[in-house]
């Protein structure tokens, strides 16, 4: 379940994609789920229906970084496209930001 109440799936195909290209993300899958549930910031992704959810972690398998979870939303449901660690948030439009 994502921060906005939408159901978001991680398919086997996308899990394999993440495991191959970004294996450090799956070391602690709870971080991935926490980022979906409680992101710090959500930006518009590259595609029309894409969003990137970011959450900052002091400690990750690759030092302190943001975990980015890219989702595509279709018909009020979504699926994870990919996930990776990054030094900063990206995106031209902020869709949501945690306050407080």
Secondary structure by P-SEA (a helix, b strand, c coil): cccccbbbbbcaaaaaaaaaccccccccaaaaaaaaacccbbbbcccccbbbbbbbbccccccbbbbbbbbbbcccbbbbcccccccccccccccccccc
